[in-house]
Amino acid sequence: LTAPPGVAFDFVAPLAVTVLEKFPLIRLEVLSSVKLLNLSRGESDMALRTRPSDEPGVVCLDHLIIPMTVFVSKEYAKKLKKKPKLTDLDWIGWPNLSDRHSATQQIKMQTSALSTVFTSDDYNVQVAACVAGVGAMILPKIKNHFFGMKNLVDLEIPLGKEGNWELFFVCHKRSIHIPKFEAVSRIVKEEFAKIRLMGF
C-alpha cells in the first residue's frame, strides 16, 4: 500500500493494528512517498492518493472529501489576537519544489502576504514544527482521528469552497477480487466510513 507520508503516518500506521488483529497472516508493506507509484506496472498493489488516478486499469474503491482548517500549537494560539487572519500567522510549508501541494496553494490563494518561516520536504517534520509552536499549518479537519494532530488546536479560520482535502483509495482492477486485497480494502473502506460518521 503506497500513500503520501502524512497519510501513511496518520492513517495507515494506526490502521495496521486493525489489519493484523483481523487478519494475522497478512503482512502489510507501506511505501511512504510523495512519488506516485505505478499500479499498472505493479510498483504497488493499492494506493491512497490526494488526487484522482488516470492510470489504465486503475479503479477508485472509495473517496473522502474533508474540509481543511488552520492548526497551531496551544502555546502559539495563546500569542495570537482574537480571531486572527491568515496574514497574522507564521506559516510552515513546503519548499518551492512542492508548491503544487494543496495546502500551500490554499495559503497563496488567500493571502499575497505569505510569511513562511519554516519549510520542509517531510510532512512529519512540518507537523513536529507545528507542535513545537513554530507556526501554522493547513491540515484536514478530522475529529480525534489523525493522532499527529492531537496536540494542535483549530483556529477555525474559514478557507472557502477550495479549502477541501481529498483522499482517493485506488487499486488496479486485477487485484480487486484477490482475497488478501479484498480484506485490506474492506478495512480501509470501513475507516473511511467511520471518518464520515464522525463529522468534521
Salt bridges, closest charged atoms under 4 A:
GLU43 OE2 - ARG41 NH2 3.32
GLU55 OE2 - ARG49 NH2 2.85
ASP62 OD1 - ARG196 NH2 2.55
ASP88 OD2 - LYS81 NZ 3.38
ASP99 OD2 - LYS108 NZ 2.95
ASP154 OD2 - LYS141 NZ 3.37
GLU166 OE1 - HIS63 NE2 2.78
GLU182 OE2 - HIS177 ND1 3.50
GLU190 OE1 - LYS22 NZ 3.31
GLU191 OE1 - HIS145 NE2 3.65
GLU191 OE2 - LYS194 NZ 3.03
